[in-house]
Structure formats: structure tokens, C-alpha cells
Amino acid sequence: MTPHLVPVAVSDPFLFLSGQLPFDANRAIAAGGIDGQTRQVIANIAGVLATMNLSLDDVVKTTVWIKDAADFVGFDTAYAECFGAHRPARSTVVSDLVIPSALIEIEAIARRPFGETAKV
């Protein structure tokens, strides 16, 4: 079954990224527990943004789902390292996920710089 979604929906100047799961290039769940999965999800987000000539610095909001509250500190550490000094607004929820082996899912909203429009 193919999910009924698009990777990114554009409503200039905003881009709404569908939830990203920790799939690596081989469509396998990334190794390394919450740290490895968080880094993979953020790399996936960065990859989608790059196709739109944007970067993580353009992210204004994320919504994060983690499977286990005990993973919060590990997730937050990896998230902070990936985003660096940039701090988008964020909501974090503890919830089961559609893919049982996934520990995390992140959706993001990005904003194009003033005066630029999306080329989808």
C-alpha cells in the first residue's frame, strides 16, 4: 500500500513536510537506538529541504512523536546537536507509531526567505 500523502506541501512562503521516519537509504530503520534514529530523521528532513533549496536553518516548527518518554533526553541531545544554535519551535508527544520498530517521527514546517517562492 502506498500512503496517501506528499513529502512536502507548499503554501508560500511556508513548506509543510510530512512526518519523517528513521528510514535509511536502503529503506531500513536506522540503527543506534533513539540517537541514531533521531539523526536519521533529521537527515531525512534536511534532504527534503535541500530539494527545495532550503536547510535546517529554515525550519520554524517541528512536531515530534517519540515512542517512549524514557528516550526524551537521548532524543533531545541528538536533536540539539543536529540543529545547533538554530532553535525552531517544537512540540514533543509520547505515542505509539505506525511503524513498530520506529522510535521517533518528526514533521516540520519551514519558511522560505522573504522574496523567494517555491519551485516545486
Phi and psi restraints in degrees (value plus and minus 20) as a CYANA .aco file:
   2 THR   PHI    -118.3   -78.3
   2 THR   PSI     104.1   144.1
   3 PRO   PHI     -80.9   -40.9
   3 PRO   PSI     127.5   167.5
   4 HIS   PHI    -107.0   -67.0
   4 HIS   PSI      65.1   105.1
   5 LEU   PHI    -181.9  -141.9
   5 LEU   PSI     149.0   189.0
   6 VAL   PHI    -139.6   -99.6
   6 VAL   PSI     132.4   172.4
   7 PRO   PHI     -84.7   -44.7
   7 PRO   PSI     -54.0   -14.0
   8 VAL   PHI    -169.3  -129.3
   8 VAL   PSI     115.2   155.2
   9 ALA   PHI    -132.5   -92.5
   9 ALA   PSI     116.6   156.6
  10 VAL   PHI    -130.7   -90.7
  10 VAL   PSI     110.9   150.9
  11 SER   PHI    -158.5  -118.5
  11 SER   PSI      64.0   104.0
  12 ASP   PHI     -66.0   -26.0
  12 ASP   PSI     115.0   155.0
  13 PRO   PHI    -112.2   -72.2
  13 PRO   PSI      -8.9    31.1
  14 PHE   PHI    -117.5   -77.5
  14 PHE   PSI     128.2   168.2
  15 LEU   PHI    -143.6  -103.6
  15 LEU   PSI     109.9   149.9
  16 PHE   PHI    -130.3   -90.3
  16 PHE   PSI      90.2   130.2
  17 LEU   PHI    -109.2   -69.2
  17 LEU   PSI     110.6   150.6
  18 SER   PHI     -81.1   -41.1
  18 SER   PSI     138.7   178.7
  19 GLY   PHI     -75.5   -35.5
  19 GLY   PSI     112.7   152.7
  20 GLN   PHI    -124.7   -84.7
  20 GLN   PSI     114.2   154.2
  21 LEU   PHI    -124.8   -84.8
  21 LEU   PSI     146.2   186.2
  22 PRO   PHI    -101.3   -61.3
  22 PRO   PSI      27.2    67.2
  23 PHE   PHI    -101.1   -61.1
  23 PHE   PSI     114.1   154.1
  24 ASP   PHI    -107.8   -67.8
  24 ASP   PSI    -193.4  -153.4
  25 ALA   PHI     -82.1   -42.1
  25 ALA   PSI     -42.6    -2.6
  26 ASN   PHI    -114.0   -74.0
  26 ASN   PSI     -10.2    29.8
  27 ARG   PHI      44.8    84.8
  27 ARG   PSI       6.4    46.4
  28 ALA   PHI    -122.9   -82.9
  28 ALA   PSI     132.2   172.2
  29 ILE   PHI     -88.1   -48.1
  29 ILE   PSI     111.5   151.5
  30 ALA   PHI     -80.1   -40.1
  30 ALA   PSI     124.7   164.7
  31 ALA   PHI    -102.4   -62.4
  31 ALA   PSI     151.5   191.5
  32 GLY   PHI      79.9   119.9
  32 GLY   PSI      -2.8    37.2
  33 GLY   PHI      43.1    83.1
  33 GLY   PSI    -174.0  -134.0
  34 ILE   PHI     -83.6   -43.6
  34 ILE   PSI     -55.3   -15.3
  35 ASP   PHI     -81.9   -41.9
  35 ASP   PSI     -73.4   -33.4
  36 GLY   PHI     -83.8   -43.8
  36 GLY   PSI     -59.8   -19.8
  37 GLN   PHI     -89.6   -49.6
  37 GLN   PSI     -58.6   -18.6
  38 THR   PHI     -82.2   -42.2
  38 THR   PSI     -66.7   -26.7
  39 ARG   PHI     -82.4   -42.4
  39 ARG   PSI     -58.3   -18.3
  40 GLN   PHI     -86.7   -46.7
  40 GLN   PSI     -64.3   -24.3
  41 VAL   PHI     -80.0   -40.0
  41 VAL   PSI     -64.6   -24.6
  42 ILE   PHI     -88.3   -48.3
  42 ILE   PSI     -55.2   -15.2
  43 ALA   PHI     -83.5   -43.5
  43 ALA   PSI     -58.9   -18.9
  44 ASN   PHI     -84.1   -44.1
  44 ASN   PSI     -61.4   -21.4
  45 ILE   PHI     -82.1   -42.1
  45 ILE   PSI     -66.0   -26.0
  46 ALA   PHI     -79.9   -39.9
  46 ALA   PSI     -57.1   -17.1
  47 GLY   PHI     -85.5   -45.5
  47 GLY   PSI     -63.6   -23.6
  48 VAL   PHI     -83.0   -43.0
  48 VAL   PSI     -64.9   -24.9
  49 LEU   PHI     -81.2   -41.2
  49 LEU   PSI     -59.7   -19.7
  50 ALA   PHI     -80.8   -40.8
  50 ALA   PSI     -53.3   -13.3
  51 THR   PHI     -87.0   -47.0
  51 THR   PSI     -36.5     3.5
  52 MET   PHI    -127.9   -87.9
  52 MET   PSI      -5.2    34.8
  53 ASN   PHI      39.8    79.8
  53 ASN   PSI      16.5    56.5
  54 LEU   PHI    -144.0  -104.0
  54 LEU   PSI     152.1   192.1
  55 SER   PHI    -157.7  -117.7
  55 SER   PSI     159.8   199.8
  56 LEU   PHI     -79.2   -39.2
  56 LEU   PSI     -46.8    -6.8
  57 ASP   PHI     -84.3   -44.3
  57 ASP   PSI     -37.4     2.6
  58 ASP   PHI    -111.4   -71.4
  58 ASP   PSI     -24.0    16.0
  59 VAL   PHI     -93.9   -53.9
  59 VAL   PSI     109.1   149.1
  60 VAL   PHI    -127.7   -87.7
  60 VAL   PSI     -39.7     0.3
  61 LYS   PHI    -176.8  -136.8
  61 LYS   PSI     119.1   159.1
  62 THR   PHI    -147.6  -107.6
  62 THR   PSI     130.1   170.1
  63 THR   PHI    -140.6  -100.6
  63 THR   PSI     106.7   146.7
  64 VAL   PHI    -138.4   -98.4
  64 VAL   PSI     114.9   154.9
  65 TRP   PHI    -135.9   -95.9
  65 TRP   PSI     103.6   143.6
  66 ILE   PHI    -136.5   -96.5
  66 ILE   PSI     128.2   168.2
  67 LYS   PHI     -96.0   -56.0
  67 LYS   PSI     -51.9   -11.9
  68 ASP   PHI    -154.9  -114.9
  68 ASP   PSI     104.5   144.5
  69 ALA   PHI     -78.4   -38.4
  69 ALA   PSI     -46.7    -6.7
  70 ALA   PHI     -85.1   -45.1
  70 ALA   PSI     -37.7     2.3
  71 ASP   PHI    -107.4   -67.4
  71 ASP   PSI     -22.1    17.9
  72 PHE   PHI     -78.3   -38.3
  72 PHE   PSI     -67.3   -27.3
  73 VAL   PHI     -82.9   -42.9
  73 VAL   PSI     -63.8   -23.8
  74 GLY   PHI     -82.9   -42.9
  74 GLY   PSI     -63.2   -23.2
  75 PHE   PHI     -80.8   -40.8
  75 PHE   PSI     -69.9   -29.9
  76 ASP   PHI     -81.9   -41.9
  76 ASP   PSI     -57.0   -17.0
  77 THR   PHI     -84.3   -44.3
  77 THR   PSI     -68.9   -28.9
  78 ALA   PHI     -84.7   -44.7
  78 ALA   PSI     -61.9   -21.9
  79 TYR   PHI     -78.8   -38.8
  79 TYR   PSI     -67.9   -27.9
  80 ALA   PHI     -82.6   -42.6
  80 ALA   PSI     -59.8   -19.8
  81 GLU   PHI     -86.1   -46.1
  81 GLU   PSI     -58.5   -18.5
  82 CYS   PHI     -90.6   -50.6
  82 CYS   PSI     -60.4   -20.4
  83 PHE   PHI    -105.9   -65.9
  83 PHE   PSI     -37.8     2.2
  84 GLY   PHI      42.3    82.3
  84 GLY   PSI    -157.2  -117.2
  85 ALA   PHI     -90.9   -50.9
  85 ALA   PSI     -40.4    -0.4
  86 HIS   PHI     -93.7   -53.7
  86 HIS   PSI     109.4   149.4
  87 ARG   PHI    -148.1  -108.1
  87 ARG   PSI      69.4   109.4
  88 PRO   PHI     -89.8   -49.8
  88 PRO   PSI     137.5   177.5
  89 ALA   PHI     -79.2   -39.2
  89 ALA   PSI     129.3   169.3
  90 ARG   PHI    -170.2  -130.2
  90 ARG   PSI     120.2   160.2
  91 SER   PHI    -137.0   -97.0
  91 SER   PSI     120.2   160.2
  92 THR   PHI    -147.8  -107.8
  92 THR   PSI     109.6   149.6
  93 VAL   PHI    -145.8  -105.8
  93 VAL   PSI     121.1   161.1
  94 VAL   PHI    -115.7   -75.7
  94 VAL   PSI     104.9   144.9
  95 SER   PHI    -182.7  -142.7
  95 SER   PSI     134.4   174.4
  96 ASP   PHI     -85.0   -45.0
  96 ASP   PSI     135.8   175.8
  97 LEU   PHI    -138.5   -98.5
  97 LEU   PSI     138.9   178.9
  98 VAL   PHI     -82.8   -42.8
  98 VAL   PSI     -59.2   -19.2
  99 ILE   PHI    -112.3   -72.3
  99 ILE   PSI      91.1   131.1
 100 PRO   PHI     -77.1   -37.1
 100 PRO   PSI     -52.7   -12.7
 101 SER   PHI    -105.1   -65.1
 101 SER   PSI     -26.0    14.0
 102 ALA   PHI    -100.4   -60.4
 102 ALA   PSI     117.7   157.7
 103 LEU   PHI    -120.6   -80.6
 103 LEU   PSI     -32.4     7.6
 104 ILE   PHI    -174.1  -134.1
 104 ILE   PSI     129.8   169.8
 105 GLU   PHI    -162.6  -122.6
 105 GLU   PSI     119.4   159.4
 106 ILE   PHI    -153.1  -113.1
 106 ILE   PSI     111.4   151.4
 107 GLU   PHI    -130.4   -90.4
 107 GLU   PSI     134.5   174.5
 108 ALA   PHI    -158.8  -118.8
 108 ALA   PSI     131.8   171.8
 109 ILE   PHI    -138.5   -98.5
 109 ILE   PSI     108.3   148.3
 110 ALA   PHI    -139.0   -99.0
 110 ALA   PSI     140.3   180.3
 111 ARG   PHI    -148.5  -108.5
 111 ARG   PSI     109.2   149.2
 112 ARG   PHI     -89.9   -49.9
 112 ARG   PSI     128.1   168.1
 113 PRO   PHI     -78.9   -38.9
 113 PRO   PSI     132.9   172.9
 114 PHE   PHI     -72.9   -32.9
 114 PHE   PSI     116.2   156.2
 115 GLY   PHI      68.5   108.5
 115 GLY   PSI     -30.3     9.7
 116 GLU   PHI    -120.3   -80.3
 116 GLU   PSI     127.7   167.7
 117 THR   PHI    -143.3  -103.3
 117 THR   PSI     138.4   178.4
 118 ALA   PHI     -92.8   -52.8
 118 ALA   PSI     124.3   164.3
 119 LYS   PHI    -140.9  -100.9
 119 LYS   PSI      70.1   110.1
